[in-house]
Amino acid sequence: MKRFFSGLLTLLLLVLVLAIWIALPWFMVLGLVVAIGLWLGLTRSGQLAWAAARIGIASLPQRWGASSVVVVGIAGVVGVLVAMLAMGEGFKATLDSTGDTRTAILLRAGSQAETNSVITRDQVPLIATLPGIARDGEGRPLVSPELSQVVNLPSRADGTDANVQFRGIGPAGWVIRPQVKIVEGRRFQPGLREIVVGRGAQQRFRGLAVGQTLKLANQSWTVVGVFKSGDAHESELWTDADVLGPAYQRSAFQSVTVKLTDASALRRLKAALASDPRLKLDALTTRDYYGRQSAGLTKLIRILGNVIGTIMAIGAVFGALNSMYAAVAGRAREIATLRAIGFGGLSVVTGVMLETLLLALLGGLLGAAIAWLLFNGYTVSTLGQNFSQVVFQFKVSPTLLWTGLKWALGIGLIGGLLPALRAARLPVTEALRAI
């Protein structure tokens, strides 16, 4: 029982060490590396430690089997961790890039998304008169009342139905979103059952080529154009809101998107909404709205990534422990000889640790390279806040690669510590008798 609790305490301490190491900011890690480098180069004990490390590193080719276990195990941890986090970063980046601070979206008070918002048609003319809303060259307010309908389309991958957002926009919708550019075909004509599709949706779903006809709401819709926007709108289908509403028996809108006149316009718009009892609506910038839509899923992916990474890291730690214990046992006479000719316990511990950290670094670089080559820019889709597919790309950023390398070195630190301590405590006389 005593041994069990001692082992459990040791495991908890190692997990705590790993957590502290992962949480260290880059400048503290850099400072720690510089301090170790100065100690290795300028002090006698450090020079002895470096000499011991070189001897162990030189023998790695003779132990390539055990060494590869450490490298491959850590590479797997880093690859999976970085890929999971890259998925969350890519989803967040796509929604964060949607909208800007010069446009605002109006929803029913208390609504978190368009799906549970209702804005009646008689409220739209009132909204158009509010202060802070920009106007076009002819003096018309840049206001786009919109509808969002989830429809099913077969995916290109396996033909199964997936949810796609079918958005109806007002005449000003194109002006409010200047980043939306037609790259194939043309815009839909108001009053007709015509659709333009996002490039991302076209790449993920069947039947969206220009000229093809879709059967939606028991009506035929013609795809007349393809657009690119570089944001979440590329996952959508667009049509005229006044055509989409009757097709799905909608008598009201779900949101109103407006162009703001300046940076302070949102404050004036909110004040005007609050003072008019006929308009129980909330307003926020489209950048904030889409940023909030990504928060929940991004947090979930990040938690899952860390949990999966931790589980795999524990397995990699045990793999490193086994490999390094075997290495220490195989080098018992060598280590004893070093101790006998003047290498202290600290030098031996540091030498074994540096050897393990080198293997961990190689594994981390390998895992990071695999994650970058296989997943950076890889296009997938997932459910967004409106229960429709959002097409986005994995984003393997330098920050994520740095995180992966820190995990790799943390695993190496834990995996080499106990074998290093065992090597330092190895009885010199007992080991020398075996020579």
C-alpha positions as CSV (number, residue, x, y, z in Angstrom):
1,M,0.0,0.0,0.0
2,K,2.8,2.3,0.8
3,R,4.5,1.7,-2.5
4,F,1.1,2.3,-4.3
5,F,0.6,5.7,-2.7
6,S,4.3,6.6,-3.3
7,G,3.9,5.8,-7.0
8,L,0.6,7.7,-7.2
9,L,2.2,10.7,-5.6
10,T,5.2,10.5,-8.0
11,L,2.8,10.4,-10.9
12,L,0.8,13.4,-9.7
13,L,4.1,15.3,-9.2
14,L,5.2,14.5,-12.8
15,V,1.8,15.6,-14.2
16,L,2.2,18.8,-12.2
17,V,5.7,19.4,-13.6
18,L,4.4,18.8,-17.1
19,A,1.5,21.3,-16.6
20,I,3.8,24.0,-15.2
21,W,6.2,23.4,-18.2
22,I,3.4,23.7,-20.7
23,A,2.2,26.9,-19.1
24,L,5.6,28.6,-19.3
25,P,5.7,31.6,-21.7
26,W,8.2,31.5,-24.5
27,F,10.5,34.1,-22.9
28,M,10.9,32.0,-19.7
29,V,11.6,28.9,-21.8
30,L,14.2,30.9,-23.7
31,G,15.7,32.2,-20.5
32,L,15.9,28.7,-19.1
33,V,17.6,27.4,-22.2
34,V,20.2,30.2,-22.1
35,A,20.9,29.6,-18.4
36,I,21.4,25.9,-19.0
37,G,23.7,26.7,-22.0
38,L,25.8,29.0,-19.9
39,W,26.1,26.4,-17.2
40,L,27.2,23.8,-19.6
41,G,29.8,26.0,-21.2
42,L,31.2,28.0,-18.4
43,T,31.2,25.7,-15.3
44,R,33.3,22.6,-14.7
45,S,30.2,20.6,-13.6
46,G,28.4,21.7,-16.7
47,Q,31.3,20.7,-18.9
48,L,31.4,17.3,-17.3
49,A,27.6,17.0,-17.9
50,W,28.0,17.9,-21.5
51,A,30.8,15.4,-21.9
52,A,28.6,12.7,-20.4
53,A,25.8,13.7,-22.7
54,R,28.0,13.4,-25.8
55,I,29.1,9.9,-24.8
56,G,25.4,8.8,-24.5
57,I,24.4,10.6,-27.7
58,A,27.3,8.9,-29.6
59,S,25.9,5.5,-28.6
60,L,22.3,6.2,-29.8
61,P,22.9,4.5,-33.2
62,Q,23.7,1.3,-31.3
63,R,20.3,1.6,-29.5
64,W,18.2,2.8,-32.5
65,G,15.3,0.4,-31.7
66,A,14.7,1.7,-28.2
67,S,15.5,5.3,-29.3
68,S,13.0,5.1,-32.2
69,V,10.2,4.1,-29.7
70,V,10.7,7.4,-27.9
71,V,10.9,9.4,-31.1
72,V,7.9,7.8,-32.7
73,G,5.8,7.9,-29.6
74,I,6.4,11.6,-29.0
75,A,5.9,12.4,-32.7
76,G,2.4,10.7,-32.4
77,V,1.5,12.8,-29.4
78,V,2.6,16.1,-31.0
79,G,1.0,15.3,-34.4
80,V,-2.4,14.5,-32.9
81,L,-2.3,17.4,-30.5
82,V,-1.3,20.0,-33.1
83,A,-3.9,18.6,-35.6
84,M,-6.7,18.8,-33.0
85,L,-5.8,22.4,-32.0
86,A,-5.4,23.3,-35.6
87,M,-9.0,22.3,-36.3
88,G,-10.2,24.6,-33.5
89,E,-7.9,27.5,-34.7
90,G,-9.1,27.1,-38.3
91,F,-12.8,27.1,-37.3
92,K,-12.2,30.2,-35.0
93,A,-10.2,32.0,-37.7
94,T,-13.0,31.4,-40.3
95,L,-15.7,32.9,-38.1
96,D,-13.5,35.6,-36.7
97,S,-12.8,36.8,-40.2
98,T,-16.5,36.9,-41.0
99,G,-18.0,40.4,-40.6
100,D,-16.2,43.6,-39.4
101,T,-16.6,46.4,-37.0
102,R,-18.3,48.7,-39.6
103,T,-21.4,46.5,-40.0
104,A,-23.9,45.4,-37.4
105,I,-26.4,42.7,-37.0
106,L,-29.8,43.2,-35.3
107,L,-31.6,40.3,-33.6
108,R,-34.6,39.9,-31.3
109,A,-33.7,40.9,-27.8
110,G,-32.1,37.9,-26.0
111,S,-31.5,35.9,-29.1
112,Q,-28.1,34.2,-29.3
113,A,-28.3,33.4,-33.1
114,E,-30.4,33.9,-36.1
115,T,-32.2,30.6,-35.7
116,N,-34.1,31.8,-32.6
117,S,-34.6,35.4,-33.7
118,V,-37.7,37.0,-35.3
119,I,-37.9,40.5,-36.8
120,T,-41.3,41.4,-38.2
121,R,-41.7,43.1,-41.6
122,D,-43.2,46.3,-40.1
123,Q,-40.0,46.7,-37.9
124,V,-37.7,46.9,-41.0
125,P,-38.8,50.4,-42.1
126,L,-38.4,51.7,-38.5
127,I,-34.9,50.2,-38.4
128,A,-34.0,52.0,-41.7
129,T,-34.7,55.4,-40.0
130,L,-32.4,54.9,-37.0
131,P,-29.2,57.0,-36.5
132,G,-25.8,55.5,-37.3
133,I,-26.9,53.6,-40.4
134,A,-25.0,54.5,-43.6
135,R,-26.7,55.4,-46.9
136,D,-25.7,54.8,-50.5
137,G,-25.1,57.4,-53.2
138,E,-28.9,57.7,-53.8
139,G,-29.6,58.3,-50.1
140,R,-31.1,54.8,-49.4
141,P,-30.2,53.2,-46.0
142,L,-27.9,50.3,-46.3
143,V,-30.2,47.8,-44.5
144,S,-30.5,44.1,-45.5
145,P,-33.3,42.1,-43.8
146,E,-32.4,38.5,-44.0
147,L,-33.6,34.9,-43.5
148,S,-31.6,31.8,-42.7
149,Q,-33.0,28.4,-43.6
150,V,-31.2,25.1,-43.1
151,V,-31.5,22.7,-46.1
152,N,-30.1,19.3,-46.8
153,L,-27.6,18.6,-49.6
154,P,-25.6,15.5,-50.4
155,S,-21.9,15.7,-49.5
156,R,-19.3,15.0,-52.2
157,A,-17.5,12.6,-49.9
158,D,-20.1,9.9,-49.4
159,G,-23.4,11.3,-50.7
160,T,-25.0,11.5,-47.2
161,D,-27.2,14.5,-46.5
162,A,-25.7,17.4,-44.6
163,N,-27.1,20.7,-43.3
164,V,-26.3,23.8,-45.4
165,Q,-27.3,27.3,-44.6
166,F,-29.6,28.9,-47.3
167,R,-29.6,32.6,-46.7
168,G,-32.0,35.2,-48.1
169,I,-30.6,38.7,-48.3
170,G,-32.0,42.1,-49.1
171,P,-30.9,44.3,-52.1
172,A,-28.3,46.1,-49.9
173,G,-26.7,42.8,-48.8
174,W,-24.1,42.9,-51.6
175,V,-23.1,46.5,-50.7
176,I,-22.9,45.7,-47.0
177,R,-20.5,42.8,-47.7
178,P,-18.0,44.1,-50.3
179,Q,-15.7,41.1,-49.7
180,V,-18.2,38.8,-51.4
181,K,-17.1,38.5,-55.0
182,I,-18.7,36.6,-57.8
183,V,-16.0,34.3,-59.4
184,E,-18.2,32.3,-61.7
185,G,-21.6,33.1,-63.3
186,R,-23.6,36.1,-62.0
187,R,-25.6,37.3,-59.1
188,F,-29.2,36.1,-58.6
189,Q,-32.0,38.4,-60.0
190,P,-34.4,39.7,-57.3
191,G,-37.8,38.0,-57.5
192,L,-36.6,34.8,-59.2
193,R,-35.8,31.4,-57.7
194,E,-32.1,31.8,-58.4
195,I,-29.2,30.9,-56.1
196,V,-25.5,31.9,-55.8
197,V,-23.4,29.4,-53.8
198,G,-20.2,29.9,-51.8
199,R,-17.0,28.3,-53.2
200,G,-16.6,26.3,-50.0
201,A,-20.1,24.9,-50.2
202,Q,-19.6,24.0,-53.9
203,Q,-16.4,22.1,-53.0
204,R,-18.1,20.1,-50.2
205,F,-21.6,19.4,-51.6
206,R,-23.0,17.9,-54.8
207,G,-25.3,19.6,-57.4
208,L,-24.0,23.2,-57.0
209,A,-22.4,23.8,-60.4
210,V,-23.5,26.8,-62.3
211,G,-26.6,25.9,-64.4
212,Q,-27.7,23.0,-62.2
213,T,-31.2,22.9,-60.6
214,L,-31.9,22.2,-57.0
215,K,-35.2,20.9,-55.6
216,L,-35.8,22.9,-52.3
217,A,-39.1,23.4,-50.6
218,N,-40.8,21.5,-53.4
219,Q,-39.6,24.2,-55.9
220,S,-36.9,24.3,-58.5
221,W,-34.0,26.7,-57.9
222,T,-31.3,27.4,-60.5
223,V,-27.6,27.9,-59.5
224,V,-26.5,31.0,-61.4
225,G,-23.3,32.0,-59.7
226,V,-20.4,31.1,-57.4
227,F,-18.9,33.6,-54.9
228,K,-15.8,33.8,-52.7
229,S,-15.6,35.8,-49.5
230,G,-12.8,34.2,-47.5
231,D,-15.1,33.7,-44.4
232,A,-18.0,31.6,-43.2
233,H,-20.3,32.9,-45.9
234,E,-18.5,30.7,-48.4
235,S,-20.4,27.8,-46.7
236,E,-23.8,29.2,-47.6
237,L,-26.3,29.5,-50.5
238,W,-27.7,32.9,-51.2
239,T,-30.9,34.1,-52.8
240,D,-33.4,36.9,-52.6
241,A,-35.0,37.1,-49.1
242,D,-38.4,38.0,-50.6
243,V,-38.3,34.8,-52.6
244,L,-37.0,32.6,-49.8
245,G,-39.6,33.7,-47.3
246,P,-42.7,32.6,-49.2
247,A,-41.0,29.4,-50.3
248,Y,-40.7,28.3,-46.7
249,Q,-43.8,30.1,-45.5
250,R,-41.9,32.7,-43.5
251,S,-43.8,36.0,-42.9
252,A,-41.0,37.6,-40.9
253,F,-37.2,38.0,-41.1
254,Q,-34.7,36.6,-38.6
255,S,-32.0,39.3,-38.7
256,V,-31.2,42.7,-40.2
257,T,-27.6,43.5,-41.2
258,V,-26.7,47.2,-41.5
259,K,-23.8,49.3,-42.6
260,L,-22.6,51.7,-39.9
261,T,-21.5,55.3,-40.6
262,D,-18.5,55.4,-38.3
263,A,-16.9,53.8,-35.2
264,S,-19.3,55.5,-32.8
265,A,-22.4,54.6,-34.8
266,L,-23.1,51.4,-32.9
267,R,-23.5,53.3,-29.7
268,R,-26.0,55.6,-31.2
269,L,-27.9,52.8,-32.9
270,K,-28.1,50.9,-29.5
271,A,-29.4,54.0,-27.8
272,A,-32.1,54.5,-30.5
273,L,-33.2,50.9,-30.2
274,A,-33.5,51.2,-26.4
275,S,-35.6,54.3,-26.6
276,D,-38.1,52.9,-29.1
277,P,-40.5,50.3,-27.4
278,R,-41.5,49.0,-30.9
279,L,-38.0,47.7,-31.5
280,K,-37.1,45.2,-28.8
281,L,-33.8,44.3,-30.6
282,D,-30.2,43.8,-29.8
283,A,-27.4,45.1,-32.0
284,L,-23.7,44.1,-32.1
285,T,-21.0,44.2,-34.8
286,T,-20.9,41.3,-37.2
287,R,-17.3,40.7,-36.1
288,D,-18.5,40.2,-32.5
289,Y,-21.5,38.1,-33.5
290,Y,-19.5,35.6,-35.5
291,G,-16.7,35.6,-33.0
292,R,-19.2,34.5,-30.3
293,Q,-20.5,31.7,-32.6
294,S,-17.1,30.1,-32.7
295,A,-16.3,30.4,-28.9
296,G,-18.2,27.3,-27.7
297,L,-16.9,24.8,-30.4
298,T,-13.4,26.2,-30.3
299,K,-13.3,25.8,-26.5
300,L,-14.6,22.2,-26.8
301,I,-12.0,21.3,-29.4
302,R,-9.2,22.8,-27.4
303,I,-10.3,20.8,-24.3
304,L,-10.6,17.6,-26.3
305,G,-7.2,18.2,-27.8
306,N,-5.6,18.7,-24.5
307,V,-7.3,15.7,-22.9
308,I,-6.4,13.4,-25.8
309,G,-2.9,14.8,-25.9
310,T,-2.5,14.2,-22.1
311,I,-3.7,10.6,-22.4
312,M,-1.3,10.0,-25.3
313,A,1.5,11.9,-23.5
314,I,1.1,9.6,-20.5
315,G,1.6,6.6,-22.8
316,A,4.6,8.3,-24.4
317,V,6.1,9.0,-21.0
318,F,5.9,5.3,-20.0
319,G,7.5,4.4,-23.4
320,A,10.3,6.9,-22.7
321,L,10.7,5.6,-19.2
322,N,11.0,2.0,-20.4
323,S,13.4,2.9,-23.1
324,M,15.6,5.1,-20.9
325,Y,15.6,2.5,-18.0
326,A,16.8,-0.1,-20.5
327,A,19.4,2.3,-21.8
328,V,20.7,3.0,-18.3
329,A,20.8,-0.7,-17.5
330,G,22.7,-1.4,-20.7
331,R,25.1,1.3,-20.0
332,A,25.6,0.5,-16.3
333,R,29.3,-0.3,-16.6
334,E,29.9,2.8,-18.8
335,I,28.1,5.0,-16.2
336,A,30.0,3.4,-13.4
337,T,33.3,4.0,-15.2
338,L,32.3,7.7,-15.6
339,R,31.5,7.9,-11.9
340,A,34.8,6.2,-11.0
341,I,37.0,8.7,-13.0
342,G,35.4,11.8,-11.5
343,F,32.0,12.4,-13.0
344,G,29.6,13.5,-10.2
345,G,25.9,12.5,-9.8
346,L,24.8,15.8,-11.3
347,S,26.8,15.3,-14.4
348,V,25.4,11.8,-14.9
349,V,21.8,13.0,-14.3
350,T,22.2,15.9,-16.7
351,G,23.9,13.7,-19.4
352,V,21.0,11.2,-19.4
353,M,18.4,14.1,-19.3
354,L,20.0,15.8,-22.3
355,E,20.1,12.5,-24.2
356,T,16.3,12.1,-23.5
357,L,15.5,15.7,-24.4
358,L,17.3,15.3,-27.7
359,L,15.2,12.3,-28.6
360,A,12.1,14.2,-27.5
361,L,13.1,17.2,-29.6
362,L,13.5,14.9,-32.6
363,G,10.1,13.4,-32.0
364,G,8.5,16.8,-31.5
365,L,10.0,18.1,-34.8
366,L,8.8,15.0,-36.6
367,G,5.3,15.3,-35.2
368,A,5.1,19.0,-36.0
369,A,6.3,18.4,-39.6
370,I,3.7,15.7,-40.1
371,A,1.0,17.9,-38.7
372,W,2.1,20.8,-41.0
373,L,2.3,18.7,-44.1
374,L,-0.9,16.7,-43.7
375,F,-3.2,19.2,-42.0
376,N,-2.3,22.8,-42.7
377,G,-4.9,24.1,-45.1
378,Y,-6.9,20.8,-45.1
379,T,-10.5,21.6,-45.7
380,V,-13.3,20.1,-43.6
381,S,-16.8,21.1,-42.4
382,T,-18.6,21.0,-39.1
383,L,-21.8,22.2,-37.6
384,G,-22.0,25.9,-36.7
385,Q,-24.3,27.7,-34.3
386,N,-27.2,27.5,-36.8
387,F,-26.8,23.7,-37.1
388,S,-25.5,24.1,-40.6
389,Q,-22.2,23.0,-42.1
390,V,-19.4,25.6,-41.9
391,V,-16.5,24.8,-44.3
392,F,-13.1,25.8,-42.9
393,Q,-9.5,24.9,-43.2
394,F,-7.1,23.6,-40.5
395,K,-4.7,26.3,-39.4
396,V,-1.4,25.0,-38.2
397,S,0.1,28.2,-36.8
398,P,3.7,28.8,-35.4
399,T,2.1,29.1,-32.0
400,L,0.6,25.6,-32.2
401,L,3.9,24.2,-33.5
402,W,5.6,25.8,-30.5
403,T,3.0,24.3,-28.2
404,G,3.6,20.8,-29.7
405,L,7.4,21.2,-29.2
406,K,6.8,22.2,-25.5
407,W,4.7,19.1,-25.0
408,A,7.5,17.0,-26.6
409,L,10.2,18.4,-24.4
410,G,7.9,18.1,-21.3
411,I,7.4,14.4,-22.1
412,G,11.2,14.0,-22.5
413,L,11.8,15.8,-19.3
414,I,9.5,13.5,-17.3
415,G,10.5,10.4,-19.2
416,G,14.2,10.9,-18.6
417,L,14.1,12.2,-15.0
418,L,13.6,8.9,-13.1
419,P,16.1,6.9,-15.2
420,A,18.6,9.7,-14.8
421,L,18.2,9.6,-11.0
422,R,18.6,5.8,-11.1
423,A,21.8,6.2,-13.1
424,A,23.2,8.7,-10.6
425,R,22.4,6.4,-7.7
426,L,23.9,3.3,-9.4
427,P,26.5,1.8,-7.0
428,V,29.9,2.2,-8.6
429,T,31.6,-0.8,-7.0
430,E,28.7,-3.2,-8.0
431,A,28.7,-2.0,-11.6
432,L,32.5,-2.2,-11.8
433,R,32.5,-5.8,-10.6
434,A,30.6,-6.7,-13.8
435,I,33.3,-5.4,-16.1
